Amino acid sequence: MAWGHLSYVRRNLVESRRLMVEIGLKWTIWSVERKFFFFRETPLTVWLGGAYIAPQRGRRRRQRQSDASLSY
């Protein structure tokens, strides 16, 4: 009797895991679709500008951090 209960629990675990996988797949597909839509809608100049601005911002932040660590 106890073994029957165990197999029932195991079957439920498998079912819930499958459900989680399905939900995760749906979520990833949805987020990827959203990203692609964003890429397609954004003009190329914005991407080039972001690619140019982002490293500058990162470099400035690193510079500030090194200055702060020197002053301490």
C-alpha positions in Angstrom: 0.0 0.0 0.0 2.8 2.4 0.9 4.6 1.6 -2.4 1.5 2.4 -4.3 1.4 5.8 -2.6 5.1 6.4 -3.4 4.6 5.7 -7.1 1.6 8.0 -7.1 3.8 10.8 -5.6 6.5 10.1 -8.1 4.0 10.3 -11.0 2.8 13.6 -9.7 6.4 14.9 -9.5 7.0 13.9 -13.1 3.8 15.7 -14.1 4.6 18.9 -12.3 8.1 18.8 -13.7 6.8 18.5 -17.2 4.4 21.3 -16.5 7.3 23.5 -15.3 9.3 22.7 -18.4 6.4 23.6 -20.6 5.9 26.9 -18.8 9.6 27.7 -19.0 9.7 27.0 -22.7 6.7 29.2 -23.3 8.3 32.0 -21.2 11.6 31.8 -23.0 10.0 31.7 -26.4 7.9 34.7 -25.5 10.8 36.7 -24.1 12.9 35.9 -27.2 10.1 37.0 -29.4 9.8 40.2 -27.5 13.6 40.8 -27.8 13.5 40.2 -31.6 10.6 42.6 -31.9 12.6 45.2 -30.0 15.7 44.6 -32.2 13.6 44.9 -35.4 11.8 48.0 -34.3 14.8 49.9 -33.1 16.7 51.9 -35.7 20.3 51.0 -36.5 21.6 54.4 -35.4 20.3 53.8 -31.9 22.2 50.5 -31.7 25.4 52.1 -33.0 25.0 54.9 -30.5 24.4 52.6 -27.7 27.4 50.5 -28.7 29.5 53.6 -28.6 28.1 55.1 -25.4 28.1 51.9 -23.3 31.9 51.3 -23.2 32.5 54.9 -22.4 30.1 54.8 -19.5 31.7 51.6 -18.2 35.2 53.0 -18.5 34.2 56.2 -16.6 32.7 54.1 -13.8 35.9 51.9 -13.6 38.0 55.1 -13.4 35.9 56.5 -10.6 36.1 53.2 -8.7 39.9 53.1 -9.0 40.1 56.7 -7.8 37.9 55.9 -4.8 40.1 52.8 -3.9 43.2 55.0 -4.1 41.8 57.6 -1.8 41.0 55.0 0.9 
